[in-house]
Amino acid sequence: MIVRLVVAVLLGLLAAAYEIGTVPFLPTWAGFRPVLPLIALLLVSTSRSRAFLLAIGSALMLDAYTLDHFDLALLRLPILVFVLGWVADRFLTNRSVYATAALVACGRLLDWASAWAISFLAVLFNLHDTLWSFPPAPALVLLWDVGFTSLVFLGIASFTGRFIVRPGSSYAPR
């Protein structure tokens, strides 16, 4: 059990290191940001505690190296885990690839909204002088998120057989 939690933290650190160290140097169309899709995948495939620890690990790295705008990722990402968990429990009816794609799209939109709100408050209270701005191609970011999450979800589903991968199937064993 503890090994899985440590792996979640390390995965969060690696995903954040990739976002910080690689994504700024890639072309706009290749700027995949893996932290949020991994949080959504862990919420759907394992447990909320692992998604929370991944968020904490990645938030520590993101907060340490984000200099261009004021970002409280250590506050923002764990709250996002709880909100996405609530959305998954309350509004998504099954663990399908469609529900996972909707969860990651909702998560990315909430992530952008919360990053903007925190940045706006920091500028308003003179804590920072630069406002957060959307990525250069937000539609591509959403496309990368949904595509990556769907492919990984289908891979997990094909190996474990726990999830719904086609419409009309159920949780009932055959």
Stockholm file with secondary structure:
# STOCKHOLM 1.0

chainA/1-174         MIVRLVVAVLLGLLAAAYEIGTVPFLPTWAGFRPVLPLIALLLVSTSRSRAFLLAIGSALMLDAYTLDHFDLALLRLPILVFVLGWVADRFLTNRSVYATAALVACGRLLDWASAWAISFLAVLFNLHDTLWSFPPAPALVLLWDVGFTSLVFLGIASFTGRFIVRPGSSYAPR
#=GR chainA/1-174 SS CHHHHHHHHHHHHHHHHHHHHTGGGSCGGGCCCCHHHHHHHHHHHSCHHHHHHHHHHHHHHHHHHCCSSCCCHHHHHHHHHHHHHHHHHHTCCSCBHHHHHHHHHHHHHHHHHHHHHHHHHHHHTTSCSCCCCCCSCHHHHHHHHHHHHHHHHHHHHHHHCCSBCSTTCCSSCC
#=GC SS_cons         CHHHHHHHHHHHHHHHHHHHHTGGGSCGGGCCCCHHHHHHHHHHHSCHHHHHHHHHHHHHHHHHHCCSSCCCHHHHHHHHHHHHHHHHHHTCCSCBHHHHHHHHHHHHHHHHHHHHHHHHHHHHTTSCSCCCCCCSCHHHHHHHHHHHHHHHHHHHHHHHCCSBCSTTCCSSCC
//
